[in-house]
Amino acid sequence: MRDWNDASVWQRLHEVPLGKLRAAGQLDMSRAVIDGSHVRALRGGPKTGPGPVDRRKRGSKHHVITDADSIPLAVSLTGGKRHDVTQLMPLVDKIPPLRAIRGRLRQ
């Protein structure tokens, strides 16, 4: 039986639909958008940090990169005051390699 907390399971669950969208021509990799949102972390945790606007209360920041049609390509979680620019390259590196419409991998 598989452990559902295993990162490879979630990685595969993300890669398969992206591959199918790519094969169907519904994934627009010509442009990408990155954004982040701050969320208060009432109980704290290892990926929390001081918030930028709410009197330095602990929080986390979700960073996401999407294709031109808002399909999520990669997601990361950091401490509360991390700027989006610092997460650009790590997010790009997290995008899984996808087969092009005619077989070869595209990154």
PADRENNU-470360 format. One record per atom (N, C-alpha, C, O, CB): atom name; x, y, z. Coordinates in nm, 2 decimals, always signed. Each point is the difference from the previous one (the first is absolute). Glycine has a CB too. Layout:
N
PT  atom    east   north      up
PT    CA       X       Y       Z
...
This chain:
107
PT  atom    east   north      up
PT     N   +0.08   -0.12   +0.00
PT    CA   -0.08   +0.12   +0.00
PT     C   +0.09   +0.12   +0.00
PT     O   +0.10   +0.01   +0.07
PT    CB   -0.29   -0.13   +0.05
PT     N   +0.15   +0.22   -0.20
PT    CA   +0.08   +0.13   -0.01
PT     C   -0.03   +0.09   +0.12
PT     O   -0.11   +0.01   +0.05
PT    CB   +0.11   -0.03   -0.30
PT     N   +0.10   +0.09   +0.28
PT    CA   -0.01   +0.11   +0.10
PT     C   -0.04   +0.13   -0.07
PT     O   +0.08   +0.05   -0.08
PT    CB   +0.10   -0.16   +0.23
PT     N   -0.30   +0.16   -0.12
PT    CA   -0.05   +0.12   -0.07
PT     C   +0.08   +0.12   +0.03
PT     O   -0.02   +0.11   -0.06
PT    CB   -0.20   -0.21   +0.05
PT     N   +0.30   +0.10   +0.12
PT    CA   +0.08   +0.11   +0.03
PT     C   +0.13   +0.01   -0.08
PT     O   +0.08   +0.09   +0.01
PT    CB   -0.18   -0.10   +0.22
PT     N   +0.13   -0.10   -0.31
PT    CA   +0.12   +0.00   -0.08
PT     C   -0.01   +0.10   -0.11
PT     O   -0.10   +0.01   -0.07
PT    CB   +0.12   -0.26   +0.12
PT     N   +0.09   +0.33   -0.06
PT    CA   +0.00   +0.11   -0.10
PT     C   -0.01   -0.05   -0.14
PT     O   -0.06   +0.07   -0.09
PT    CB   +0.20   +0.07   +0.25
PT     N   -0.09   -0.26   -0.19
PT    CA   +0.00   -0.05   -0.14
PT     C   -0.14   -0.03   -0.04
PT     O   -0.03   +0.02   -0.12
PT    CB   +0.26   -0.11   +0.15
PT     N   -0.32   +0.06   +0.06
PT    CA   -0.14   -0.03   -0.04
PT     C   -0.06   +0.13   -0.05
PT     O   -0.07   +0.00   -0.10
PT    CB   +0.05   -0.19   +0.27
PT     N   +0.03   +0.30   -0.09
PT    CA   -0.06   +0.13   -0.04
PT     C   +0.07   +0.05   -0.12
PT     O   -0.07   +0.07   -0.08
PT    CB   +0.02   -0.02   +0.32
PT     N   +0.18   -0.07   -0.26
PT    CA   +0.07   +0.05   -0.12
PT     C   -0.06   -0.07   -0.12
PT     O   -0.02   +0.06   -0.10
PT    CB   +0.23   -0.02   +0.23
PT     N   -0.23   -0.17   -0.12
PT    CA   -0.06   -0.08   -0.11
PT     C   -0.14   +0.05   -0.03
PT     O   -0.04   +0.01   -0.12
PT    CB   +0.19   -0.21   +0.18
PT     N   -0.23   +0.22   +0.04
PT    CA   -0.14   +0.05   -0.02
PT     C   +0.00   +0.14   -0.06
PT     O   -0.10   +0.03   -0.06
PT    CB   +0.03   -0.17   +0.26
PT     N   +0.18   +0.21   -0.20
PT    CA   +0.01   +0.13   -0.06
PT     C   +0.05   -0.02   -0.15
PT     O   -0.05   +0.07   -0.09
PT    CB   +0.09   +0.05   +0.32
PT     N   +0.06   -0.20   -0.25
PT    CA   +0.06   -0.02   -0.13
PT     C   -0.10   -0.06   -0.10
PT     O   +0.01   +0.04   -0.12
PT    CB   +0.21   -0.07   +0.24
PT     N   -0.30   -0.07   -0.08
PT    CA   -0.08   -0.07   -0.10
PT     C   -0.10   +0.09   -0.06
PT     O   -0.01   +0.00   -0.12
PT    CB   +0.03   -0.21   +0.25
PT     N   -0.10   +0.29   -0.05
PT    CA   -0.09   +0.09   -0.07
PT     C   +0.07   +0.11   -0.09
PT     O   -0.05   +0.04   -0.10
PT    CB   -0.11   -0.08   +0.29
PT     N   +0.27   +0.09   -0.14
PT    CA   +0.08   +0.10   -0.08
PT     C   +0.04   -0.07   -0.13
PT     O   -0.01   +0.07   -0.11
PT    CB   +0.09   +0.05   +0.31
PT     N   -0.04   -0.24   -0.20
PT    CA   +0.04   -0.07   -0.12
PT     C   -0.11   -0.02   -0.10
PT     O   +0.01   +0.02   -0.12
PT    CB   +0.16   -0.13   +0.25
PT     N   -0.29   +0.08   -0.07
PT    CA   -0.12   -0.02   -0.09
PT     C   -0.05   +0.13   -0.06
PT     O   -0.04   +0.01   -0.11
PT    CB   -0.02   -0.20   +0.25
PT     N   +0.07   +0.30   -0.06
PT    CA   -0.03   +0.13   -0.05
PT     C   +0.09   +0.04   -0.11
PT     O   -0.04   +0.06   -0.10
PT    CB   -0.05   +0.01   +0.32
PT     N   +0.22   -0.09   -0.20
PT    CA   +0.10   +0.03   -0.10
PT     C   -0.02   -0.08   -0.13
PT     O   +0.01   +0.06   -0.11
PT    CB   +0.16   -0.01   +0.29
PT     N   -0.20   -0.18   -0.17
PT    CA   -0.03   -0.08   -0.12
PT     C   -0.12   +0.05   -0.07
PT     O   -0.01   -0.02   -0.12
PT    CB   +0.12   -0.18   +0.24
PT     N   -0.21   +0.25   -0.05
PT    CA   -0.12   +0.05   -0.06
PT     C   +0.01   +0.14   -0.06
PT     O   -0.09   +0.05   -0.05
PT    CB   -0.04   -0.20   +0.21
PT     N   +0.25   +0.21   -0.13
PT    CA   +0.02   +0.14   -0.05
PT     C   -0.07   +0.10   +0.08
PT     O   -0.02   +0.11   -0.05
PT    CB   +0.05   -0.20   -0.17
PT     N   -0.06   +0.06   +0.35
PT    CA   -0.07   +0.09   +0.08
PT     C   +0.09   +0.07   +0.11
PT     O   -0.05   +0.07   +0.09
PT    CB   -0.16   -0.21   -0.13
PT     N   +0.34   +0.12   +0.03
PT    CA   +0.09   +0.06   +0.09
PT     C   +0.08   +0.10   -0.07
PT     O   +0.08   -0.03   -0.09
PT    CB   -0.07   -0.18   +0.23
PT     N   -0.03   +0.34   -0.11
PT    CA   +0.07   +0.11   -0.07
PT     C   +0.13   +0.04   +0.08
PT     O   -0.01   +0.07   +0.10
PT    CB   -0.21   +0.01   -0.19
PT     N   +0.33   -0.14   +0.05
PT    CA   +0.13   +0.03   +0.06
PT     C   +0.07   +0.12   -0.05
PT     O   +0.12   +0.02   +0.04
PT    CB   -0.10   -0.27   +0.00
PT     N   -0.08   +0.33   -0.13
PT    CA   +0.06   +0.11   -0.06
PT     C   +0.02   +0.12   +0.11
PT     O   +0.09   +0.08   -0.02
PT    CB   -0.18   -0.15   -0.21
PT     N   +0.00   +0.07   +0.32
PT    CA   +0.00   +0.11   +0.11
PT     C   -0.02   -0.07   +0.13
PT     O   -0.07   -0.10   +0.01
PT    CB   -0.01   +0.28   -0.17
PT     N   +0.13   -0.12   +0.27
PT    CA   -0.03   -0.05   +0.13
PT     C   -0.02   +0.12   +0.10
PT     O   +0.05   +0.11   -0.03
PT    CB   +0.09   -0.32   -0.02
PT     N   -0.22   +0.18   +0.15
PT    CA   -0.03   +0.10   +0.10
PT     C   +0.04   -0.05   +0.14
PT     O   -0.03   -0.12   +0.03
PT    CB   -0.16   +0.22   -0.17
PT     N   +0.26   -0.02   +0.22
PT    CA   +0.03   -0.04   +0.14
PT     C   -0.07   +0.10   +0.09
PT     O   -0.01   +0.12   -0.02
PT    CB   +0.24   -0.22   -0.05
PT     N   -0.28   +0.04   +0.18
PT    CA   -0.06   +0.08   +0.11
PT     C   +0.01   -0.07   +0.13
PT     O   +0.03   -0.12   +0.01
PT    CB   -0.19   +0.22   -0.18
PT     N   +0.13   -0.03   +0.28
PT    CA   +0.01   -0.05   +0.13
PT     C   -0.11   +0.06   +0.09
PT     O   -0.05   +0.11   -0.03
PT    CB   +0.29   -0.15   +0.00
PT     N   -0.28   -0.04   +0.13
PT    CA   -0.09   +0.06   +0.10
PT     C   +0.04   -0.04   +0.14
PT     O   +0.05   -0.11   +0.02
PT    CB   -0.23   +0.09   -0.19
PT     N   +0.16   +0.11   +0.26
PT    CA   +0.04   -0.01   +0.14
PT     C   -0.12   -0.06   +0.08
PT     O   -0.11   +0.05   -0.02
PT    CB   +0.28   +0.14   +0.00
PT     N   -0.14   -0.28   +0.10
PT    CA   -0.11   -0.06   +0.09
PT     C   +0.05   -0.01   +0.14
PT     O   +0.12   -0.05   +0.02
PT    CB   -0.21   -0.09   -0.22
PT     N   +0.01   +0.18   +0.30
PT    CA   +0.05   +0.00   +0.14
PT     C   +0.00   -0.15   +0.04
PT     O   -0.08   -0.08   -0.03
PT    CB   -0.02   +0.30   +0.08
PT     N   +0.21   -0.25   +0.03
PT    CA   +0.01   -0.13   +0.05
PT     C   -0.02   +0.00   +0.15
PT     O   +0.10   +0.04   +0.08
PT    CB   +0.07   -0.10   -0.26
PT     N   -0.29   +0.03   +0.23
PT    CA   -0.03   +0.02   +0.14
PT     C   +0.08   -0.09   +0.09
PT     O   +0.04   +0.04   +0.11
PT    CB   -0.27   +0.02   -0.18
PT     N   +0.27   -0.18   +0.02
PT    CA   +0.08   -0.09   +0.08
PT     C   +0.14   +0.00   -0.03
PT     O   +0.08   -0.08   +0.06
PT    CB   -0.28   -0.06   -0.05
PT     N   +0.25   +0.22   -0.10
PT    CA   +0.14   +0.00   -0.04
PT     C   +0.04   -0.12   -0.08
PT     O   -0.09   -0.06   -0.06
PT    CB   +0.14   +0.19   +0.27
PT     N   +0.08   -0.16   -0.21
PT    CA   +0.04   -0.12   -0.07
PT     C   +0.14   +0.03   -0.06
PT     O   +0.05   +0.12   +0.00
PT    CB   -0.29   -0.19   -0.05
PT     N   +0.30   -0.03   -0.02
PT    CA   +0.13   +0.02   -0.06
PT     C   +0.01   +0.10   -0.11
PT     O   +0.10   +0.06   -0.03
PT    CB   -0.05   -0.29   +0.10
PT     N   -0.16   +0.24   -0.15
PT    CA   +0.00   +0.09   -0.11
PT     C   -0.08   +0.13   +0.02
PT     O   -0.08   +0.04   -0.08
PT    CB   +0.11   -0.24   -0.07
PT     N   -0.01   +0.26   +0.27
PT    CA   -0.06   +0.12   +0.03
PT     C   +0.10   +0.11   +0.03
PT     O   +0.12   -0.03   +0.02
PT    CB   -0.32   -0.09   +0.07
PT     N   +0.16   +0.24   -0.10
PT    CA   +0.08   +0.12   +0.02
PT     C   -0.08   +0.12   +0.04
PT     O   -0.12   -0.01   -0.01
PT    CB   +0.30   -0.09   -0.15
PT     N   -0.12   +0.21   +0.19
PT    CA   -0.07   +0.12   +0.03
PT     C   -0.08   +0.05   -0.12
PT     O   +0.06   +0.01   -0.11
PT    CB   +0.11   +0.05   +0.29
PT     N   -0.29   -0.01   -0.16
PT    CA   -0.08   +0.05   -0.11
PT     C   +0.04   +0.14   -0.03
PT     O   +0.05   +0.08   +0.08
PT    CB   -0.24   -0.22   -0.01
PT     N   +0.17   +0.18   -0.20
PT    CA   +0.04   +0.14   -0.04
PT     C   -0.09   +0.11   +0.04
PT     O   +0.04   +0.11   +0.01
PT    CB   +0.07   -0.22   -0.20
PT     N   -0.24   +0.08   +0.22
PT    CA   -0.09   +0.11   +0.03
PT     C   -0.08   -0.01   +0.13
PT     O   -0.05   +0.10   +0.05
PT    CB   +0.03   -0.08   -0.29
PT     N   +0.02   -0.14   +0.30
PT    CA   -0.09   -0.02   +0.12
PT     C   +0.09   +0.00   +0.13
PT     O   -0.01   -0.11   +0.07
PT    CB   -0.16   -0.01   -0.21
PT     N   +0.24   +0.22   +0.17
PT    CA   +0.08   +0.02   +0.12
PT     C   +0.09   -0.13   +0.02
PT     O   +0.02   -0.04   +0.12
PT    CB   -0.20   +0.19   -0.02
PT     N   +0.24   -0.20   -0.21
PT    CA   +0.10   -0.10   +0.01
PT     C   -0.05   -0.13   +0.06
PT     O   +0.07   -0.08   +0.06
PT    CB   +0.10   +0.25   -0.04
PT     N   -0.30   -0.20   -0.03
PT    CA   -0.06   -0.12   +0.05
PT     C   +0.05   -0.11   -0.10
PT     O   +0.02   +0.02   -0.11
PT    CB   -0.22   +0.09   +0.22
PT     N   +0.21   -0.24   -0.06
PT    CA   +0.05   -0.11   -0.07
PT     C   -0.09   -0.03   -0.12
PT     O   -0.12   +0.01   +0.01
PT    CB   +0.23   -0.10   +0.20
PT     N   -0.05   +0.05   -0.32
PT    CA   -0.08   -0.04   -0.12
PT     C   +0.09   -0.07   -0.10
PT     O   +0.12   -0.01   +0.01
PT    CB   -0.27   +0.20   +0.03
PT     N   +0.08   -0.24   -0.14
PT    CA   +0.06   -0.07   -0.11
PT     C   -0.03   +0.07   -0.13
PT     O   -0.10   +0.07   -0.01
PT    CB   +0.10   -0.29   +0.13
PT     N   +0.07   +0.20   -0.22
PT    CA   -0.03   +0.05   -0.13
PT     C   +0.00   -0.11   -0.11
PT     O   +0.10   -0.08   -0.01
PT    CB   +0.01   +0.30   +0.08
PT     N   -0.22   -0.22   -0.14
PT    CA   -0.01   -0.10   -0.11
PT     C   +0.04   +0.07   -0.13
PT     O   -0.04   +0.11   -0.03
PT    CB   -0.15   -0.23   +0.14
PT     N   +0.28   +0.06   -0.19
PT    CA   +0.05   +0.05   -0.12
PT     C   -0.05   -0.10   -0.11
PT     O   +0.01   -0.12   +0.02
PT    CB   +0.20   +0.24   +0.08
PT     N   -0.26   -0.06   -0.21
PT    CA   -0.04   -0.09   -0.11
PT     C   +0.04   +0.06   -0.13
PT     O   +0.00   +0.12   -0.02
PT    CB   -0.20   -0.20   +0.16
PT     N   +0.23   -0.01   -0.24
PT    CA   +0.03   +0.04   -0.13
PT     C   -0.10   -0.07   -0.09
PT     O   -0.02   -0.12   +0.01
PT    CB   +0.27   +0.16   +0.03
PT     N   -0.32   +0.03   -0.13
PT    CA   -0.10   -0.05   -0.09
PT     C   +0.04   +0.02   -0.14
PT     O   +0.08   +0.09   -0.04
PT    CB   -0.26   -0.06   +0.22
PT     N   +0.11   -0.10   -0.27
PT    CA   +0.02   +0.02   -0.15
PT     C   -0.09   +0.12   -0.03
PT     O   -0.06   +0.06   +0.08
PT    CB   +0.12   -0.30   -0.13
PT     N   -0.07   +0.27   -0.08
PT    CA   -0.08   +0.12   -0.05
PT     C   -0.15   -0.02   +0.03
PT     O   -0.07   +0.10   +0.00
PT    CB   +0.25   -0.06   -0.18
PT     N   -0.22   -0.16   +0.20
PT    CA   -0.15   -0.03   +0.02
PT     C   -0.02   -0.03   +0.15
PT     O   -0.11   -0.06   +0.03
PT    CB   +0.09   -0.02   -0.27
PT     N   +0.11   +0.12   +0.33
PT    CA   -0.02   -0.02   +0.14
PT     C   +0.00   -0.14   +0.05
PT     O   -0.06   -0.03   +0.11
PT    CB   -0.07   +0.24   -0.11
PT     N   +0.20   -0.30   -0.07
PT    CA   +0.01   -0.14   +0.05
PT     C   +0.13   +0.00   +0.08
PT     O   +0.11   +0.03   -0.05
PT    CB   -0.23   -0.13   -0.15
PT     N   +0.11   +0.05   +0.33
PT    CA   +0.12   +0.00   +0.09
PT     C   +0.11   -0.09   -0.05
PT     O   -0.03   -0.12   -0.03
PT    CB   -0.12   +0.18   +0.22
PT     N   +0.27   -0.01   -0.21
PT    CA   +0.11   -0.08   -0.04
PT     C   +0.09   -0.04   +0.12
PT     O   +0.05   -0.11   +0.00
PT    CB   -0.05   +0.23   -0.22
PT     N   +0.01   -0.04   +0.32
PT    CA   +0.08   -0.03   +0.12
PT     C   -0.05   +0.09   +0.11
PT     O   -0.04   +0.11   -0.02
PT    CB   +0.24   -0.18   -0.12
PT     N   -0.18   +0.02   +0.27
PT    CA   -0.04   +0.07   +0.12
PT     C   +0.10   -0.02   +0.10
PT     O   +0.07   -0.11   +0.01
PT    CB   -0.31   +0.07   -0.06
PT     N   +0.26   +0.14   +0.14
PT    CA   +0.10   -0.01   +0.11
PT     C   -0.06   +0.07   +0.12
PT     O   -0.09   +0.09   -0.01
PT    CB   +0.29   -0.11   -0.15
PT     N   -0.15   -0.02   +0.28
PT    CA   -0.04   +0.07   +0.12
PT     C   +0.12   +0.05   +0.07
PT     O   +0.10   -0.08   +0.02
PT    CB   -0.30   -0.08   +0.00
PT     N   +0.20   +0.29   +0.03
PT    CA   +0.12   +0.05   +0.06
PT     C   -0.05   +0.08   +0.13
PT     O   -0.12   +0.01   +0.02
PT    CB   +0.25   +0.01   -0.24
PT     N   -0.04   +0.04   +0.29
PT    CA   -0.03   +0.08   +0.11
PT     C   -0.07   +0.13   -0.05
PT     O   +0.00   +0.03   -0.11
PT    CB   +0.20   -0.12   +0.24
PT     N   -0.27   +0.16   -0.03
PT    CA   -0.09   +0.11   -0.03
PT     C   +0.06   +0.12   -0.08
PT     O   -0.08   +0.06   -0.07
PT    CB   -0.04   -0.14   +0.27
PT     N   +0.24   +0.11   -0.18
PT    CA   +0.05   +0.13   -0.05
PT     C   +0.09   -0.03   -0.13
PT     O   +0.07   +0.09   -0.04
PT    CB   -0.08   +0.01   +0.27
PT     N   +0.00   -0.21   -0.29
PT    CA   +0.09   -0.03   -0.11
PT     C   -0.06   +0.07   -0.13
PT     O   -0.12   -0.02   -0.02
PT    CB   +0.19   -0.21   +0.12
PT     N   +0.01   +0.29   -0.17
PT    CA   -0.05   +0.08   -0.12
PT     C   -0.01   -0.10   -0.12
PT     O   +0.07   -0.10   -0.01
PT    CB   +0.04   +0.31   +0.10
PT     N   -0.21   -0.18   -0.18
PT    CA   -0.02   -0.08   -0.11
PT     C   +0.12   -0.02   -0.09
PT     O   +0.02   -0.10   -0.06
PT    CB   -0.26   +0.17   +0.07
PT     N   +0.32   +0.04   -0.03
PT    CA   +0.11   +0.00   -0.09
PT     C   +0.10   -0.11   +0.04
PT     O   +0.07   -0.06   -0.08
PT    CB   -0.10   +0.31   +0.04
PT     N   +0.05   -0.27   +0.18
PT    CA   +0.10   -0.10   +0.04
PT     C   -0.05   -0.14   -0.03
PT     O   +0.08   -0.09   +0.01
PT    CB   -0.01   +0.25   +0.17
PT     N   -0.20   -0.18   -0.21
PT    CA   -0.05   -0.13   -0.02
PT     C   -0.02   -0.03   -0.15
PT     O   -0.05   -0.11   -0.04
PT    CB   -0.06   +0.12   +0.26
PT     N   +0.15   +0.08   -0.31
PT    CA   -0.02   -0.02   -0.14
PT     C   +0.07   -0.12   -0.06
PT     O   -0.05   -0.09   -0.05
PT    CB   +0.02   +0.34   +0.03
PT     N   +0.16   -0.25   +0.04
PT    CA   +0.08   -0.11   -0.05
PT     C   -0.03   -0.13   +0.07
PT     O   +0.00   -0.11   -0.07
PT    CB   +0.18   +0.27   +0.01
PT     N   -0.19   -0.17   +0.19
PT    CA   -0.04   -0.13   +0.06
PT     C   -0.14   -0.05   -0.06
PT     O   -0.01   -0.12   -0.02
PT    CB   +0.14   +0.18   +0.23
PT     N   -0.22   +0.03   -0.24
PT    CA   -0.13   -0.05   -0.06
PT     C   +0.02   -0.05   -0.14
PT     O   -0.05   -0.10   -0.04
PT    CB   -0.07   +0.27   +0.19
PT     N   +0.20   -0.10   -0.23
PT    CA   +0.03   -0.04   -0.13
PT     C   +0.07   -0.14   +0.00
PT     O   -0.03   -0.08   -0.08
PT    CB   +0.05   +0.32   +0.00
PT     N   +0.07   -0.26   +0.17
PT    CA   +0.07   -0.13   +0.02
PT     C   -0.10   -0.11   +0.04
PT     O   +0.03   -0.12   -0.03
PT    CB   +0.18   +0.24   +0.09
PT     N   -0.32   -0.08   +0.01
PT    CA   -0.09   -0.10   +0.04
PT     C   -0.10   -0.05   -0.10
PT     O   -0.07   -0.10   +0.01
PT    CB   +0.09   +0.20   +0.21
PT     N   -0.03   -0.03   -0.34
PT    CA   -0.09   -0.04   -0.10
PT     C   +0.05   -0.13   -0.06
PT     O   +0.11   -0.01   -0.04
PT    CB   -0.17   +0.25   -0.02
PT     N   -0.03   -0.34   +0.06
PT    CA   +0.05   -0.14   -0.04
PT     C   +0.03   +0.00   -0.15
PT     O   -0.07   +0.08   -0.08
PT    CB   -0.07   -0.18   +0.26
PT     N   +0.23   +0.02   -0.23
PT    CA   +0.03   -0.01   -0.14
PT     C   -0.12   -0.06   -0.07
PT     O   -0.05   -0.11   +0.05
PT    CB   +0.30   +0.09   -0.01
PT     N   -0.30   +0.08   -0.14
PT    CA   -0.12   -0.05   -0.07
PT     C   +0.04   -0.04   -0.15
PT     O   +0.08   +0.06   -0.06
PT    CB   -0.23   +0.08   +0.21
PT     N   +0.09   -0.25   -0.19
PT    CA   +0.02   -0.03   -0.14
PT     C   -0.06   +0.10   -0.09
PT     O   -0.11   +0.05   +0.02
PT    CB   +0.11   -0.29   +0.04
PT     N   +0.07   +0.28   -0.17
PT    CA   -0.06   +0.09   -0.10
PT     C   -0.10   -0.08   -0.07
PT     O   -0.02   -0.12   +0.02
PT    CB   +0.24   +0.25   -0.05
PT     N   -0.29   -0.06   -0.06
PT    CA   -0.11   -0.06   -0.07
PT     C   +0.05   -0.12   -0.08
PT     O   -0.08   -0.09   -0.03
PT    CB   -0.05   +0.31   +0.02
PT     N   +0.25   -0.22   -0.04
PT    CA   +0.06   -0.11   -0.08
PT     C   +0.11   -0.07   +0.07
PT     O   +0.11   -0.02   -0.06
PT    CB   -0.18   +0.14   -0.14
PT     N   +0.06   -0.15   +0.33
PT    CA   +0.09   -0.09   +0.07
PT     C   +0.12   +0.05   +0.08
PT     O   +0.02   -0.07   +0.10
PT    CB   -0.09   -0.06   -0.28
PT     N   +0.14   +0.23   +0.14
PT    CA   +0.12   +0.03   +0.08
PT     C   -0.04   +0.09   +0.12
PT     O   -0.10   +0.07   +0.00
PT    CB   +0.25   -0.09   -0.21
PT     N   -0.07   +0.01   +0.32
PT    CA   -0.02   +0.07   +0.12
PT     C   +0.02   +0.15   -0.02
PT     O   +0.10   +0.04   -0.07
PT    CB   -0.04   -0.24   +0.20
PT     N   -0.14   +0.28   -0.07
PT    CA   +0.01   +0.14   +0.00
PT     C   +0.01   +0.06   +0.14
PT     O   -0.09   -0.04   +0.08
PT    CB   -0.03   +0.05   -0.31
PT     N   +0.22   +0.07   +0.26
PT    CA   +0.00   +0.06   +0.13
PT     C   -0.01   +0.15   -0.01
PT     O   +0.01   +0.06   +0.11
PT    CB   +0.13   -0.25   -0.03
